[in-house]
Amino acid sequence: MASMRTLSGFRCVSNCANREVAASVGNARRLRWSRIRNRQGKPRRHVLAQGLRARRSRPLWTGSYRLWLPDRPLVELVRATEPMKDGDMASGPRTLAIDIGGSGLKMIVLGPAGEPLNERHRERTPGLPTPAEILPILERMVAAQPAFDRVAAGFPGVVSNGVTLTAVNLHPDWVGFDFATALESMTGAPARLANDADVQGLAVIDGVGVELVLTLGTGLGSGLYVDCKLVPNLEIAHHVFRKGSTYEEMLGNAALERLGREKWTRRLEEAVGQLEATFNYQRLFIGGGNSGKAARASLPDNVGIVSNIAGLLGCIHLWESVEGMRW
């Protein structure tokens, strides 16, 4: 193995001398999943990037997920024991990535190519998840982060021009709240905001044809993309799935705890079949905090499970110039 480079929070292992590839985690937006086998020989779904197939390089096991960068050498992401040093960081804007969830608040700083520059910071979402309760927690978390130049955040609800319009899994006080402006006031940096599932999808889609992203967590998030263009705020969660109940009521965390994993998995399989018939997508990516529980589901070959860290890594793409899209 030719090179080893440490990113803060992750270690990149490259099989060629091209050192800059190890920092190009931001290119991980083009991902393709594949069945691989873990050390016990059991099938498991993971994400793979488009362009380099397993037969061209010996697969490396990471214990969580692995990825190939498109048309680039093999890169492995594993937990690192020491942070990246300032001298190793590429020049360019650094992005504070924030993922607001019903159960957890996550934060990390990304380099110009989308590479993590520090360990992910997570705090529990407060029991009363109002802006007044969450913003002070975010402010404390921000104070512990390394320097950054801009902010990008994913929020579990409909977002328009930085304003949160719905917050079913948080609190009604978020409705009509100018969250982007609040983040700018808190950090002193420009901020962009989008739906959390939309953000996660930006990290993992191939960018070809119709692609759908589902995030399984406290609730259920969704993102739809056509040739890499986002259809924002899809909100499949609140559409009727079966027997008068919505997708979120059938597949959210409350349903998982009530039904148990086996029955919940069967419902997920049924939902995937219904969504494929509805959207006729090329690929479906399943992420979120409960995505690992879907790994044993019997899913079609065009469905893959992606790591929940994509909810943070996708934030870098909110600062790309997207025609016709205002974050």
N, C-alpha and C positions, 0 to 999 in steps of 0.2 A: 504494500500500500504506500503510495508515493508521498502523500502529504497529510498532515493533521493540523487543523486550525480551530481555535476555540472562539466560539461566539458566546457572549454572556447568556448563560442558560442552556446553550446547546453546543455540541461539538460537531464540526463538519469534517467528514473523512472523504477525501477525493482520491480517485485512482489514476489521476494524471497530474502533470506538472502545472496545469492552469490554476494558479492559486486564487485568482479572483472569483472563480466559480463558487468556491466555498462560502463566499459572502452573498451570493446571489439568491438567497432564499426568496426574495421578492418575486422571482420568476416562477415560483411554485403555484401561481394561479392556473397554470395549464397542467392539470392533474388527471391521471387515469388510474383507476383502481385495478387491482389484480388479486386473484386468489393466490395466497402463498401459504406455507405451512409453518407453524410455530415449532418450538423445540420439542414439543410433545407429539408432533406430527398431525395435529388437528388443523383442519382448514380454518383460515381466518382471512377476513377482508381488510385490505389496506389500500392506501392511495398511491398511485404511480403517476409520474408525469408523462405527458405525451411525447413520443419521439424515440425513446430508447427502451427497447424491450428487454425482458429478463434474460433472454438467451444471449444477449450481446455482452452482458456483464454478470459476474457472480453476485447474486443477491446478498445483501447484508442485513442482519436482523437488528432492529433497534429496541425491541421490547414495547414500543408504542406504535409508531408508524414509520414508514420509510418513503422516500420519494426520489424520482428521477427528474432532473431538470430537462426540458425539451432540447434535444440535439446538443446536450452537454454531458460531461462525465458524471459518473455515479456519485451522489452525495448522500451521506448518512447523517441523520440527526439523532443524537443521543444526549442525555443529560451531561452537562459539563460541571467540573468541580471548581473552576475559577473563571471570573469574568473576562471578557475581551478587554485588552489594554487600549488606552486612548490612541496609542501609536498605530494600532491595527485597524482603527475605524476609518472607513472611507469618508472623504469629504463630501459635503452636501447636506441638505436639510434633514433634520431628525424629527420623527413624528411620534408624539405621545398617543398611543393607541389605547382606547378605552372600550370595554365591553360591559354594558349594563345588563344584568340578568335578574331574573326573579329570585334566585337564591344566592348569587354571588356577583361582586363587582371586581372586574379584572382590569389590569393595567400593565403596560410594558412600553418601552421606548424602542422604536425601530429605526435602523439606519437608512440611508438613501436608497438602498436596494431592497429594503424590507427586512433586513436581517435583525434579529433581536440583539439589543445592546446591553440588556440587563435581565435579571431573573423576573419572571412574571410575578406580579404582586396581586394577591387576592384577599378581599375582605367579604364577610357575609353581608348580604343585603339585609337592612334592618327590618324588624317585624312590622313597623309602620313605614312603608317605602315611599314616603312623600319627597318632593324636592327638598323641603326644609330639613329632612333627616339624612338624605343621601348626599347632598352637596357638601356638607362638612366632612363626611367620610372621604369623598373624592379629594377634597382639598388637602387632607392629611396624607392621602396616598400620593398626590402630586408632589408634595414637599419631599418625599423620599425617592423621587425619580431622578435620574441624571438629566443633564441639560437637554432641551428640545426646542425646536423652532416653530412647530405647528401641532395642532391637535386634530384627531379624527376619532369618532366614536360611533358605536352601534347601539341602538336603543330598541327594546322589545315592544314596538308599536308602530303605527303609521307616523311618518315624519315628512314634513314639507317645509323646505327652505329653513331648516334648523329648528322648526317648531314641532313639538310632539303633540299629535292630534288624538292618539289613543294610547292607553296604558292598562290593558285588561289585567295583566298580572302584576301590576304595581299599585297605583293609587289614582283616583280621579283627579287629584290635584295636578297631575301631569298634563291633563288635557288643555291644550292651548298654551303650554309653557314654552318659552323661547330658550331652549336648552343650549343651543349653539352660542347664543350671546352670553348666557351664564358661564359657560366654559371659557369663553374668551375673557370675561371679567376675572374669573378665578385664576387663569394661567398667564394672562398677558400675551397670549399668542392667538393667531387666527384659528378658528375651529370649523370643522365640517362634521355633519351628522347625517346618519342614514339608518334605516331599519337594520336590526342586527343580523337577520337572515340574509338580507341583500348583501351586507358586508361580507359575511362568511362565504357566500357564493363567489364574490369577486376574487377570493383567494384560490378557488379550486376548479372553476369551470374550464373547459377546453376552449370555449369561444367559437364553437362550430355548431350551427343548427340550434334547435330548441333544447334547453337544459333547465332542469328544475332542481332546486335545493330545498330540503326539509331540515329543520333543526328541531330536535326532540329534547326538551328540557322541562322547566316548570310548566310551560305551555308548548305550543307548536308554532314554529316560524316557517316562512316559505319565501323563496325568491325565484323569479322566472327570468330567463335570459334568452334572447334570440340573436344568434351570431354575435355574441359578446355584449349585446346591448341590453341593459336592464329594463324590465317592466316593473317599476317600483311599487312597493306597498301592496303586494298581491293579497296577503291575509287569507290564505286558504283555511286557516285555523277555525274561522268562524262560519264557514260554510257547512251545510248539513252533510254528514257522512253516511250514517245509517240509523234507522229507527228514531228519527227526529233529533238525534244528537250530533254535535259538530265534531270535526276532526280533533280539535283540542280536547273536547270532553272525552273522547274515546282514546286519545293517545298521549295526553299530557301526563305529567308526573303523578297527579292524583289518581288517574286511571291505572297507571302502572302499579302503584301501591295497593290499590283496591283489588285489582284483578290478578296480580301476580305476573311474573315474567312470561310464562308459557302462553297464557290466554292473551296477554297484551301483544306478544309477538305475532300471534295469529291475526289479530286485528290489524297490525302493521302490514302484514302480507296482503290482507284484503284491501287496505287503503292504497298500497302501492299499485295493485292491479287496477283500481278505480281511477287513480290519477294518471296512469299510463294511457288508459282508454280516453281520458279527458284531454290531455295535453299532447299525446303522441310525441313525447320528447325523445331525443337521442340518448340522453343520460339523465339519471337522477342521482344526486349526491345527498346522503343522510349524515348530518352532523349534530352538534349540540351535546349537552352533558349526558344524555341517555343514549347516545348513538352506539356506544359500546354494547349496550344490551340488545341491540338489533343485529349484532354480528352473527347470531345463530339462526336468524330468520332465513327462510327459503326464498331468496330474492332472484329476480331475473339477472342475466349477465350484464345488463346495462345499468345496474344499480350498484353504487359503491358507498362504503362507510368512510367518512373523513374525520380527521382529528379535530377536537373542539378548539384547538389553538388557532384554527383558521379564522375564528371570530375576531382575533386580534391581528393576525397577519394580513387579513383582507383590508384593514383600515388604511394601509398605505395607498390603496387604489382610489380612495376618495379624493386624493390630491392629483390624480391624473386628469387631464383635460378630456371631458366626455361631452361630445356634441349634443346639444339640446338638453343636457342634464344639469340642474342646479342642486347641489347638495345642501 
